[in-house]
Amino acid sequence: ILETAVEDPQRLLQALDSWRDAATDAFLVSMRNTAGASRLWPQDAALADRLLRFFVLEKAVYEVGYEFANRPEWVHVPLFGLWRTLFPEESV
């Protein structure tokens, strides 16, 4: 994919989107499997999903602040991640 992706930026973006989605899904499944057995984690799936979404949002907001303070030219990266977290249906 990389050899042709250099010639086709759209294909590279699609490959990166696929990789990010697969990595995110793997992380969330692992997180649910690991935390799901804990008494500290909600047994209600909807509540657990909202809690996990809160933690992802909290981390994204932290990353925006970090980039503003240390690498303002990179702040678009966590801002885009924050946007995708808040509005996943609009980010497709």
N, CA, C and O atoms as a GROMACS GRO file, in nm:
protein
  368
    1ILE      N    1   0.083  -0.119   0.000
    1ILE     CA    2   0.000   0.000   0.000
    1ILE      C    3   0.087   0.126   0.000
    1ILE      O    4   0.056   0.222  -0.070
    2LEU      N    5   0.197   0.126   0.077
    2LEU     CA    6   0.279   0.246   0.086
    2LEU      C    7   0.338   0.288  -0.048
    2LEU      O    8   0.346   0.407  -0.077
    3GLU      N    9   0.380   0.192  -0.128
    3GLU     CA   10   0.439   0.227  -0.257
    3GLU      C   11   0.341   0.303  -0.345
    3GLU      O   12   0.377   0.403  -0.407
    4THR      N   13   0.218   0.257  -0.350
    4THR     CA   14   0.119   0.327  -0.432
    4THR      C   15   0.058   0.445  -0.358
    4THR      O   16   0.006   0.538  -0.420
    5ALA      N   17   0.063   0.442  -0.226
    5ALA     CA   18   0.003   0.551  -0.148
    5ALA      C   19   0.076   0.682  -0.170
    5ALA      O   20   0.014   0.788  -0.168
    6VAL      N   21   0.206   0.677  -0.191
    6VAL     CA   22   0.280   0.799  -0.217
    6VAL      C   23   0.228   0.865  -0.344
    6VAL      O   24   0.222   0.988  -0.353
    7GLU      N   25   0.190   0.785  -0.439
    7GLU     CA   26   0.138   0.838  -0.565
    7GLU      C   27  -0.011   0.872  -0.554
    7GLU      O   28  -0.062   0.949  -0.634
    8ASP      N   29  -0.079   0.816  -0.456
    8ASP     CA   30  -0.223   0.836  -0.442
    8ASP      C   31  -0.253   0.874  -0.296
    8ASP      O   32  -0.279   0.786  -0.213
    9PRO      N   33  -0.249   1.004  -0.263
    9PRO     CA   34  -0.270   1.048  -0.125
    9PRO      C   35  -0.405   1.001  -0.067
    9PRO      O   36  -0.414   0.972   0.052
   10GLN      N   37  -0.508   0.994  -0.151
   10GLN     CA   38  -0.639   0.950  -0.101
   10GLN      C   39  -0.632   0.805  -0.052
   10GLN      O   40  -0.693   0.771   0.049
   11ARG      N   41  -0.559   0.722  -0.124
   11ARG     CA   42  -0.544   0.583  -0.082
   11ARG      C   43  -0.466   0.573   0.049
   11ARG      O   44  -0.497   0.490   0.134
   12LEU      N   45  -0.365   0.658   0.065
   12LEU     CA   46  -0.290   0.662   0.190
   12LEU      C   47  -0.381   0.702   0.306
   12LEU      O   48  -0.376   0.640   0.412
   13LEU      N   49  -0.463   0.805   0.287
   13LEU     CA   50  -0.556   0.847   0.392
   13LEU      C   51  -0.654   0.736   0.428
   13LEU      O   52  -0.685   0.717   0.545
   14GLN      N   53  -0.702   0.663   0.328
   14GLN     CA   54  -0.793   0.552   0.356
   14GLN      C   55  -0.722   0.442   0.435
   14GLN      O   56  -0.780   0.385   0.527
   15ALA      N   57  -0.597   0.413   0.400
   15ALA     CA   58  -0.521   0.312   0.473
   15ALA      C   59  -0.496   0.355   0.617
   15ALA      O   60  -0.507   0.275   0.710
   16LEU      N   61  -0.463   0.482   0.635
   16LEU     CA   62  -0.440   0.534   0.770
   16LEU      C   63  -0.569   0.533   0.852
   16LEU      O   64  -0.568   0.499   0.970
   17ASP      N   65  -0.681   0.569   0.789
   17ASP     CA   66  -0.810   0.564   0.858
   17ASP      C   67  -0.844   0.421   0.900
   17ASP      O   68  -0.890   0.399   1.012
   18SER      N   69  -0.820   0.325   0.812
   18SER     CA   70  -0.846   0.184   0.845
   18SER      C   71  -0.759   0.137   0.961
   18SER      O   72  -0.806   0.068   1.051
   19TRP      N   73  -0.632   0.175   0.957
   19TRP     CA   74  -0.541   0.136   1.065
   19TRP      C   75  -0.585   0.197   1.197
   19TRP      O   76  -0.589   0.128   1.299
   20ARG      N   77  -0.618   0.328   1.196
   20ARG     CA   78  -0.661   0.396   1.318
   20ARG      C   79  -0.787   0.332   1.374
   20ARG      O   80  -0.798   0.309   1.495
   21ASP      N   81  -0.884   0.303   1.287
   21ASP     CA   82  -1.008   0.241   1.333
   21ASP      C   83  -0.983   0.104   1.393
   21ASP      O   84  -1.040   0.070   1.496
   22ALA      N   85  -0.898   0.024   1.329
   22ALA     CA   86  -0.866  -0.110   1.381
   22ALA      C   87  -0.794  -0.101   1.515
   22ALA      O   88  -0.823  -0.177   1.607
   23ALA      N   89  -0.699  -0.007   1.526
   23ALA     CA   90  -0.625   0.010   1.652
   23ALA      C   91  -0.718   0.058   1.763
   23ALA      O   92  -0.708   0.012   1.877
   24THR      N   93  -0.807   0.150   1.731
   24THR     CA   94  -0.902   0.200   1.830
   24THR      C   95  -0.995   0.089   1.876
   24THR      O   96  -1.018   0.073   1.996
   25ASP      N   97  -1.049   0.013   1.782
   25ASP     CA   98  -1.138  -0.098   1.818
   25ASP      C   99  -1.066  -0.200   1.906
   25ASP      O  100  -1.123  -0.248   2.004
   26ALA      N  101  -0.943  -0.233   1.871
   26ALA     CA  102  -0.866  -0.331   1.951
   26ALA      C  103  -0.843  -0.278   2.092
   26ALA      O  104  -0.855  -0.353   2.189
   27PHE      N  105  -0.809  -0.151   2.104
   27PHE     CA  106  -0.788  -0.091   2.236
   27PHE      C  107  -0.915  -0.095   2.319
   27PHE      O  108  -0.913  -0.135   2.435
   28LEU      N  109  -1.028  -0.053   2.259
   28LEU     CA  110  -1.154  -0.048   2.334
   28LEU      C  111  -1.201  -0.187   2.376
   28LEU      O  112  -1.251  -0.205   2.487
   29VAL      N  113  -1.186  -0.285   2.288
   29VAL     CA  114  -1.222  -0.422   2.324
   29VAL      C  115  -1.135  -0.471   2.440
   29VAL      O  116  -1.185  -0.531   2.535
   30SER      N  117  -1.006  -0.445   2.432
   30SER     CA  118  -0.915  -0.485   2.539
   30SER      C  119  -0.949  -0.415   2.670
   30SER      O  120  -0.949  -0.476   2.777
   31MET      N  121  -0.978  -0.286   2.660
   31MET     CA  122  -1.014  -0.209   2.780
   31MET      C  123  -1.140  -0.265   2.844
   31MET      O  124  -1.146  -0.283   2.966
   32ARG      N  125  -1.240  -0.294   2.762
   32ARG     CA  126  -1.365  -0.349   2.816
   32ARG      C  127  -1.343  -0.487   2.877
   32ARG      O  128  -1.397  -0.518   2.983
   33ASN      N  129  -1.263  -0.570   2.811
   33ASN     CA  130  -1.236  -0.704   2.863
   33ASN      C  131  -1.158  -0.699   2.994
   33ASN      O  132  -1.186  -0.777   3.085
   34THR      N  133  -1.063  -0.609   3.003
   34THR     CA  134  -0.980  -0.599   3.123
   34THR      C  135  -1.058  -0.536   3.238
   34THR      O  136  -1.058  -0.589   3.349
   35ALA      N  137  -1.123  -0.424   3.213
   35ALA     CA  138  -1.192  -0.352   3.319
   35ALA      C  139  -1.328  -0.413   3.352
   35ALA      O  140  -1.381  -0.392   3.461
   36GLY      N  141  -1.384  -0.489   3.259
   36GLY     CA  142  -1.517  -0.544   3.278
   36GLY      C  143  -1.532  -0.636   3.397
   36GLY      O  144  -1.640  -0.648   3.454
   37ALA      N  145  -1.424  -0.701   3.436
   37ALA     CA  146  -1.430  -0.793   3.548
   37ALA      C  147  -1.410  -0.723   3.682
   37ALA      O  148  -1.426  -0.785   3.787
   38SER      N  149  -1.377  -0.597   3.680
   38SER     CA  150  -1.349  -0.522   3.802
   38SER      C  151  -1.477  -0.471   3.866
   38SER      O  152  -1.573  -0.436   3.797
   39ARG      N  153  -1.477  -0.468   3.997
   39ARG     CA  154  -1.591  -0.410   4.068
   39ARG      C  155  -1.594  -0.258   4.051
   39ARG      O  156  -1.696  -0.195   4.079
   40LEU      N  157  -1.484  -0.200   4.006
   40LEU     CA  158  -1.478  -0.056   3.986
   40LEU      C  159  -1.535  -0.013   3.852
   40LEU      O  160  -1.552   0.106   3.827
   41TRP      N  161  -1.564  -0.109   3.766
   41TRP     CA  162  -1.614  -0.078   3.632
   41TRP      C  163  -1.762  -0.110   3.625
   41TRP      O  164  -1.804  -0.216   3.672
   42PRO      N  165  -1.845  -0.020   3.570
   42PRO     CA  166  -1.990  -0.045   3.564
   42PRO      C  167  -2.023  -0.173   3.486
   42PRO      O  168  -1.966  -0.198   3.380
   43GLN      N  169  -2.114  -0.250   3.539
   43GLN     CA  170  -2.157  -0.372   3.469
   43GLN      C  171  -2.257  -0.340   3.359
   43GLN      O  172  -2.272  -0.418   3.265
   44ASP      N  173  -2.325  -0.227   3.371
   44ASP     CA  174  -2.417  -0.183   3.267
   44ASP      C  175  -2.335  -0.137   3.146
   44ASP      O  176  -2.254  -0.045   3.158
   45ALA      N  177  -2.355  -0.200   3.031
   45ALA     CA  178  -2.274  -0.173   2.911
   45ALA      C  179  -2.286  -0.028   2.864
   45ALA      O  180  -2.187   0.032   2.825
   46ALA      N  181  -2.407   0.028   2.869
   46ALA     CA  182  -2.426   0.166   2.823
   46ALA      C  183  -2.352   0.263   2.914
   46ALA      O  184  -2.290   0.358   2.867
   47LEU      N  185  -2.360   0.240   3.044
   47LEU     CA  186  -2.290   0.326   3.139
   47LEU      C  187  -2.138   0.312   3.123
   47LEU      O  188  -2.066   0.412   3.129
   48ALA      N  189  -2.091   0.190   3.103
   48ALA     CA  190  -1.948   0.168   3.083
   48ALA      C  191  -1.900   0.238   2.957
   48ALA      O  192  -1.791   0.295   2.956
   49ASP      N  193  -1.978   0.233   2.850
   49ASP     CA  194  -1.940   0.302   2.726
   49ASP      C  195  -1.934   0.453   2.745
   49ASP      O  196  -1.844   0.518   2.693
   50ARG      N  197  -2.029   0.509   2.819
   50ARG     CA  198  -2.026   0.653   2.846
   50ARG      C  199  -1.905   0.690   2.930
   50ARG      O  200  -1.843   0.794   2.905
   51LEU      N  201  -1.870   0.608   3.027
   51LEU     CA  202  -1.753   0.634   3.110
   51LEU      C  203  -1.625   0.628   3.028
   51LEU      O  204  -1.538   0.714   3.041
   52LEU      N  205  -1.614   0.528   2.944
   52LEU     CA  206  -1.497   0.516   2.858
   52LEU      C  207  -1.488   0.634   2.762
   52LEU      O  208  -1.379   0.686   2.738
   53ARG      N  209  -1.600   0.677   2.708
   53ARG     CA  210  -1.602   0.794   2.619
   53ARG      C  211  -1.557   0.919   2.694
   53ARG      O  212  -1.485   1.002   2.639
   54PHE      N  213  -1.599   0.932   2.820
   54PHE     CA  214  -1.554   1.045   2.903
   54PHE      C  215  -1.402   1.044   2.917
   54PHE      O  216  -1.339   1.149   2.901
   55PHE      N  217  -1.343   0.929   2.945
   55PHE     CA  218  -1.198   0.921   2.961
   55PHE      C  219  -1.126   0.955   2.830
   55PHE      O  220  -1.022   1.020   2.832
   56VAL      N  221  -1.180   0.911   2.718
   56VAL     CA  222  -1.120   0.943   2.588
   56VAL      C  223  -1.128   1.095   2.564
   56VAL      O  224  -1.032   1.155   2.517
   57LEU      N  225  -1.242   1.155   2.595
   57LEU     CA  226  -1.256   1.300   2.580
   57LEU      C  227  -1.160   1.375   2.671
   57LEU      O  228  -1.098   1.474   2.630
   58GLU      N  229  -1.148   1.329   2.794
   58GLU     CA  230  -1.057   1.392   2.889
   58GLU      C  231  -0.914   1.390   2.836
   58GLU      O  232  -0.843   1.490   2.845
   59LYS      N  233  -0.871   1.278   2.782
   59LYS     CA  234  -0.737   1.266   2.726
   59LYS      C  235  -0.720   1.355   2.604
   59LYS      O  236  -0.616   1.418   2.588
   60ALA      N  237  -0.821   1.362   2.518
   60ALA     CA  238  -0.812   1.446   2.399
   60ALA      C  239  -0.799   1.594   2.437
   60ALA      O  240  -0.721   1.666   2.376
   61VAL      N  241  -0.875   1.638   2.536
   61VAL     CA  242  -0.867   1.778   2.581
   61VAL      C  243  -0.729   1.804   2.641
   61VAL      O  244  -0.670   1.910   2.615
   62TYR      N  245  -0.676   1.711   2.718
   62TYR     CA  246  -0.540   1.726   2.772
   62TYR      C  247  -0.439   1.742   2.658
   62TYR      O  248  -0.352   1.828   2.664
   63GLU      N  249  -0.452   1.659   2.554
   63GLU     CA  250  -0.357   1.664   2.442
   63GLU      C  251  -0.366   1.797   2.367
   63GLU      O  252  -0.263   1.848   2.322
   64VAL      N  253  -0.485   1.854   2.354
   64VAL     CA  254  -0.499   1.985   2.291
   64VAL      C  255  -0.420   2.088   2.372
   64VAL      O  256  -0.344   2.167   2.316
   65GLY      N  257  -0.438   2.089   2.503
   65GLY     CA  258  -0.365   2.182   2.589
   65GLY      C  259  -0.214   2.163   2.582
   65GLY      O  260  -0.138   2.259   2.578
   66TYR      N  261  -0.172   2.037   2.580
   66TYR     CA  262  -0.029   2.007   2.571
   66TYR      C  263   0.030   2.062   2.442
   66TYR      O  264   0.136   2.125   2.443
   67GLU      N  265  -0.037   2.038   2.330
   67GLU     CA  266   0.016   2.084   2.202
   67GLU      C  267   0.016   2.236   2.194
   67GLU      O  268   0.111   2.295   2.141
   68PHE      N  269  -0.087   2.301   2.246
   68PHE     CA  270  -0.086   2.448   2.248
   68PHE      C  271   0.034   2.500   2.325
   68PHE      O  272   0.097   2.598   2.284
   69ALA      N  273   0.066   2.436   2.436
   69ALA     CA  274   0.176   2.483   2.522
   69ALA      C  275   0.313   2.448   2.466
   69ALA      O  276   0.408   2.524   2.485
   70ASN      N  277   0.326   2.336   2.398
   70ASN     CA  278   0.458   2.287   2.359
   70ASN      C  279   0.485   2.285   2.208
   70ASN      O  280   0.597   2.311   2.165
   71ARG      N  281   0.383   2.256   2.131
   71ARG     CA  282   0.401   2.248   1.985
   71ARG      C  283   0.276   2.301   1.916
   71ARG      O  284   0.198   2.224   1.860
   72PRO      N  285   0.256   2.431   1.921
   72PRO     CA  286   0.132   2.486   1.865
   72PRO      C  287   0.110   2.452   1.718
   72PRO      O  288  -0.004   2.448   1.672
   73GLU      N  289   0.216   2.428   1.645
   73GLU     CA  290   0.200   2.394   1.503
   73GLU      C  291   0.139   2.255   1.485
   73GLU      O  292   0.097   2.220   1.375
   74TRP      N  293   0.135   2.175   1.592
   74TRP     CA  294   0.079   2.039   1.586
   74TRP      C  295  -0.060   2.030   1.648
   74TRP      O  296  -0.118   1.921   1.651
   75VAL      N  297  -0.115   2.140   1.696
   75VAL     CA  298  -0.242   2.133   1.770
   75VAL      C  299  -0.356   2.080   1.684
   75VAL      O  300  -0.455   2.031   1.737
   76HIS      N  301  -0.343   2.089   1.552
   76HIS     CA  302  -0.449   2.037   1.465
   76HIS      C  303  -0.468   1.886   1.482
   76HIS      O  304  -0.578   1.834   1.459
   77VAL      N  305  -0.362   1.816   1.523
   77VAL     CA  306  -0.374   1.669   1.538
   77VAL      C  307  -0.470   1.632   1.652
   77VAL      O  308  -0.566   1.560   1.627
   78PRO      N  309  -0.447   1.679   1.775
   78PRO     CA  310  -0.544   1.643   1.880
   78PRO      C  311  -0.680   1.711   1.862
   78PRO      O  312  -0.782   1.657   1.906
   79LEU      N  313  -0.683   1.828   1.798
   79LEU     CA  314  -0.812   1.891   1.771
   79LEU      C  315  -0.897   1.804   1.679
   79LEU      O  316  -1.017   1.789   1.700
   80PHE      N  317  -0.834   1.746   1.578
   80PHE     CA  318  -0.907   1.656   1.489
   80PHE      C  319  -0.954   1.531   1.564
   80PHE      O  320  -1.066   1.484   1.543
   81GLY      N  321  -0.869   1.478   1.651
   81GLY     CA  322  -0.909   1.364   1.733
   81GLY      C  323  -1.025   1.398   1.825
   81GLY      O  324  -1.116   1.317   1.844
   82LEU      N  325  -1.021   1.516   1.882
   82LEU     CA  326  -1.130   1.561   1.968
   82LEU      C  327  -1.259   1.573   1.888
   82LEU      O  328  -1.366   1.532   1.933
   83TRP      N  329  -1.248   1.630   1.768
   83TRP     CA  330  -1.365   1.643   1.680
   83TRP      C  331  -1.422   1.505   1.649
   83TRP      O  332  -1.544   1.484   1.657
   84ARG      N  333  -1.335   1.409   1.613
   84ARG     CA  334  -1.382   1.274   1.579
   84ARG      C  335  -1.449   1.206   1.698
   84ARG      O  336  -1.542   1.129   1.681
   85THR      N  337  -1.401   1.236   1.819
   85THR     CA  338  -1.460   1.178   1.940
   85THR      C  339  -1.597   1.238   1.969
   85THR      O  340  -1.691   1.167   2.004
   86LEU      N  341  -1.606   1.370   1.954
   86LEU     CA  342  -1.733   1.438   1.984
   86LEU      C  343  -1.839   1.415   1.877
   86LEU      O  344  -1.958   1.403   1.907
   87PHE      N  345  -1.795   1.408   1.751
   87PHE     CA  346  -1.890   1.397   1.639
   87PHE      C  347  -1.850   1.284   1.544
   87PHE      O  348  -1.815   1.310   1.429
   88PRO      N  349  -1.854   1.159   1.591
   88PRO     CA  350  -1.806   1.049   1.507
   88PRO      C  351  -1.886   1.033   1.377
   88PRO      O  352  -1.830   0.992   1.276
   89GLU      N  353  -2.013   1.065   1.379
   89GLU     CA  354  -2.095   1.049   1.260
   89GLU      C  355  -2.060   1.152   1.153
   89GLU      O  356  -2.086   1.128   1.035
   90GLU      N  357  -2.003   1.266   1.192
   90GLU     CA  358  -1.966   1.370   1.097
   90GLU      C  359  -1.823   1.353   1.047
   90GLU      O  360  -1.784   1.420   0.951
   91SER      N  361  -1.748   1.266   1.108
   91SER     CA  362  -1.605   1.251   1.076
   91SER      C  363  -1.580   1.145   0.971
   91SER      O  364  -1.466   1.127   0.928
   92VAL      N  365  -1.682   1.076   0.928
   92VAL     CA  366  -1.666   0.966   0.834
   92VAL      C  367  -1.640   1.017   0.695
   92VAL      O  368  -1.623   0.938   0.602
   0.00000   0.00000   0.00000
